[in-house]
Amino acid sequence: MKKIYIPILLLVSQFYCYSQLNSINQSNTDELTIEVQEKGTIENDIYKCNLFDWEIEIPSGFTIIPEEKIKQLEDKGFEAMQENATEGKNIKRETNNLISFEKNKYNIFGVTYESLEGTKKLSLEEHKQFVSKLLQETYSGKGMKVDLVSSDLKLGEHNFYKIVIHLYHPKTNQLILTQEFYTTYINNHLFSANLNYMDENLGYVMSYNFIKSFK
């Protein structure tokens, strides 16, 4: 079995999950150690990442999400995924949050990364299929009605896959939440952006802001 890394943003709770299946043992390999303060800096409402050649503007009216709150949100989503997804028991959690900000608890943006050093990396298409199945099973297991659409796109020099999920009220069929996932590989790392929104206008702001960050 392969070692698979997946970023998940579940319901209005933000969490990131990575499966711990088979790994590849490598000797004489330097391990990358990253201190929290080295991830990036914020100046004039622009987050400048120190780990990747990337920066993003923090939209007006959005506030940075503290690490403690991210941890709390992770707990809820991780439990739901383990209970309802076929591969749920094979998933471990290991958060590496670069930057997260929110307008409120229903409109959230976050970016994570994970080193793939010493692992057997899936192709981007394989990764997309795995994550799509995991999301579909998790939400269905929670009694949610969902539709999911995946696509591929190029942002700057990087090939991404994108997953868009709409979640509906199980009784009224009313749209209650939209999620967008953008995932790629950068410098032997998994790099993912995750958006949750109830307000379509705020969703557009977050999506456009992320896409613009690679131009």
C-alpha positions in Angstrom: 0.0 0.0 0.0 1.1 3.6 -0.6 1.7 6.4 1.8 -0.9 9.0 0.9 -1.0 12.6 2.0 -4.3 14.4 2.0 -5.5 17.9 3.0 -9.1 18.0 4.2 -11.5 20.8 5.2 -14.6 19.2 6.7 -18.0 21.0 7.2 -17.1 24.3 8.9 -14.1 22.7 10.6 -10.7 23.0 9.3 -8.4 20.0 9.6 -5.6 18.3 7.6 -5.1 14.6 7.4 -2.4 12.4 6.1 -2.5 8.6 5.8 0.3 6.6 7.2 0.6 3.5 5.1 3.9 2.2 3.7 6.9 4.5 3.7 10.3 4.2 2.0 13.3 4.0 4.3 16.1 6.3 3.1 19.5 6.5 4.7 22.0 9.4 4.7 19.1 11.8 4.1 19.0 15.2 5.8 15.7 15.8 7.5 14.1 19.2 7.0 13.3 20.8 10.4 11.1 23.9 10.3 10.4 26.2 13.2 7.1 27.9 13.5 8.5 31.4 13.3 10.3 30.5 10.0 7.1 29.8 8.0 6.5 33.4 7.0 5.9 37.0 8.0 3.0 39.4 7.6 3.7 42.9 6.5 1.1 45.4 5.2 -1.5 42.7 5.1 0.7 40.5 2.9 1.8 37.1 4.1 5.3 36.2 2.7 6.1 32.6 3.0 9.7 31.7 3.9 9.4 28.0 2.8 8.1 28.5 -0.7 8.4 31.3 -3.3 4.9 32.4 -2.6 3.0 35.3 -1.0 -0.7 36.2 -0.6 -2.7 39.2 0.3 -4.9 39.0 3.4 -8.3 40.4 2.2 -9.8 43.4 3.9 -12.0 42.4 6.8 -10.3 39.0 7.3 -8.5 38.1 10.5 -5.7 35.5 11.1 -6.9 32.3 12.8 -4.8 31.4 15.9 -3.1 28.0 15.9 -5.1 26.9 19.0 -8.4 27.4 17.1 -7.1 25.5 14.1 -6.2 22.6 16.4 -9.8 22.6 17.8 -11.3 22.6 14.3 -9.0 19.7 13.3 -10.3 17.5 16.1 -13.9 17.6 14.9 -13.2 16.9 11.3 -10.7 14.1 12.0 -13.2 12.2 14.1 -15.8 12.4 11.4 -13.4 11.2 8.7 -12.2 8.2 10.8 -15.8 7.1 11.5 -17.2 7.3 8.0 -14.5 6.9 5.3 -13.2 3.6 4.1 -9.6 4.7 4.4 -10.4 6.7 7.6 -8.5 4.3 9.9 -5.4 4.6 7.8 -5.2 8.3 8.1 -3.0 10.1 10.6 -3.1 13.8 11.4 -0.1 16.1 11.1 -0.8 19.7 10.7 1.6 22.1 9.0 -0.4 25.3 8.7 1.2 28.1 6.7 -1.5 30.7 6.9 -5.2 30.7 7.8 -7.6 33.6 7.9 -11.4 34.1 8.2 -14.2 36.5 7.8 -16.2 34.5 10.2 -16.5 30.8 11.2 -18.4 30.1 7.9 -16.0 31.8 5.6 -12.5 30.5 6.0 -9.3 30.2 4.0 -6.2 28.1 4.9 -3.0 26.8 3.3 -1.0 23.8 4.5 2.1 21.9 3.4 3.7 18.6 4.2 7.1 17.2 3.3 7.1 14.1 1.1 10.6 13.2 2.0 11.0 9.4 2.4 7.6 8.6 0.9 6.3 7.0 -2.3 4.6 10.0 -3.9 1.3 9.5 -5.8 0.7 11.2 -9.1 -1.4 14.3 -8.8 -4.3 12.4 -10.6 -4.1 9.5 -8.1 -4.1 11.9 -5.2 -7.1 13.7 -6.6 -9.1 10.5 -6.9 -8.2 9.4 -3.4 -9.2 12.7 -1.8 -12.4 12.9 -3.9 -13.5 9.4 -2.6 -12.6 10.2 1.0 -14.6 13.4 0.9 -17.6 11.8 -0.7 -17.6 8.9 1.8 -17.1 11.1 4.8 -20.0 13.5 4.0 -22.3 10.7 2.9 -21.6 8.9 6.2 -22.6 12.0 8.1 -25.9 12.1 6.2 -25.0 15.0 4.1 -26.2 15.4 0.5 -23.2 16.6 -1.6 -22.1 17.1 -5.2 -18.4 17.1 -6.1 -16.6 18.3 -9.2 -12.9 18.0 -9.8 -10.7 19.6 -12.5 -7.1 20.4 -13.3 -5.6 23.9 -13.7 -2.2 25.6 -13.9 -1.3 28.4 -11.6 1.9 30.1 -12.5 4.4 27.2 -13.1 2.5 24.7 -11.0 -0.1 22.1 -12.0 -2.9 22.0 -9.5 -6.0 19.9 -9.1 -9.2 21.5 -7.8 -12.1 20.0 -6.0 -15.4 21.9 -5.5 -18.0 20.5 -3.1 -21.5 21.7 -2.4 -23.2 20.6 0.8 -27.0 20.6 1.0 -29.4 20.3 3.9 -30.5 16.7 3.9 -34.2 17.6 4.3 -34.6 20.9 2.4 -31.9 20.4 -0.2 -30.8 24.0 0.5 -27.2 24.8 -0.2 -25.5 25.4 3.1 -21.8 25.4 2.4 -19.3 25.3 -0.5 -15.7 24.1 -0.3 -12.8 24.4 -2.7 -9.6 22.5 -2.5 -6.4 23.4 -4.6 -3.6 21.0 -4.4 -0.1 20.6 -6.0 3.4 19.4 -5.4 6.1 22.1 -4.8 9.7 21.2 -4.1 8.9 17.7 -2.8 6.1 19.0 -0.6 2.3 18.7 -0.8 0.9 22.3 -1.0 -2.9 22.8 -0.5 -5.3 25.7 -0.2 -8.7 25.0 1.4 -11.7 27.4 1.3 -15.0 27.2 3.1 -17.8 29.7 2.4 -21.5 30.3 2.8 -21.3 33.7 1.1 -20.7 33.4 -2.6 -19.1 36.8 -2.8 -16.6 36.0 -0.1 -15.9 32.7 -1.8 -15.1 34.6 -5.0 -12.8 37.0 -3.0 -10.9 34.1 -1.4 -10.6 32.0 -4.6 -9.5 35.0 -6.8 -7.1 36.1 -4.1 -5.4 32.7 -4.0 -5.3 32.3 -7.8 -3.8 35.8 -8.1 -1.1 34.9 -5.7 0.6 32.7 -8.3 0.6 35.2 -11.1 
